[in-house]
Amino acid sequence: MNPSAILISAPAIDFRTFIGLSHKVLGRSPAAPSDACRRELSDAERFLSCLAALRDERASVGLSPHLLKHVSFSAFIGADERDMLEILQLCAGMPFVAVETIVRGVQAAVVTGTLDQWKDAIVSGCSRSIDSSVRHCFNTLHGLFIAAGLNVWGDYTPRSAPDQTFLLLEDKRGR
C-alpha cells in the first residue's frame, strides 16, 4: 500500500479585522500590494504578503521564507505501520495524532505543522535516501501544497526517479 495524504485544514484568517486594525494603526492598508496583484492568491499567501507589507509597504507579494511560520496546515495521512513511523520521523517537531485502523497493519495520522515545517519535511521526504513508498507520500503532499498555490520549493527542482516518484533536488544555480 502506498501511503496517501490529503490536506484537511488551512489557516482561516479574519482579514476584515486584521486589515481594519492594521489600517487604524498604520494609516494604510497592508493589503494594498496583494489587492493590486493580478494573479489569484490563496488566503495563506495573501496573509503572508500582508505581514510583509506591515513593515515595508513596497514588499513583494508572495511567500516570504522568513514568514512561513505564521500559517499552519494539517494533513490526514494513511500508511502501512512501517511507513508511518518513517513519515512521522520526517515530520519531526510537528504534533500528530496516530491511530490503528480497521485494516490490519495500516495506521492513520493527522499531522499539523507550519508551512516552514512542511517545507522542510517534504524536502527531506523527497530525497534519494527515502524508501519509494514514503517518498510517494511526500510527493503527494508536495502536489497538494502546489495545487493550493503554496509553492515554497522555488529553490528545488523535481527530478523523476525510476520508481515513478520524484526527488526534490536543491537548485544551486544563480546563487
Secondary structure, DSSP 8 states (H G I E B T S, - for coil): ---EEEEEE-----HHHHHHHHHHHHSS-TTHHHHH-SS---HHHHHHHHHHHHH-TT--SS--GGGGGG-EEEEEEEEEHHHHHHHHHHTTTS-EEEEE-SSTTEEEEEEEEEHHHHHHHHHHHTSTTS-HHHHHHHHHHHHHHHHTT----TTEEEEE-TTS-EEEEE--TT-
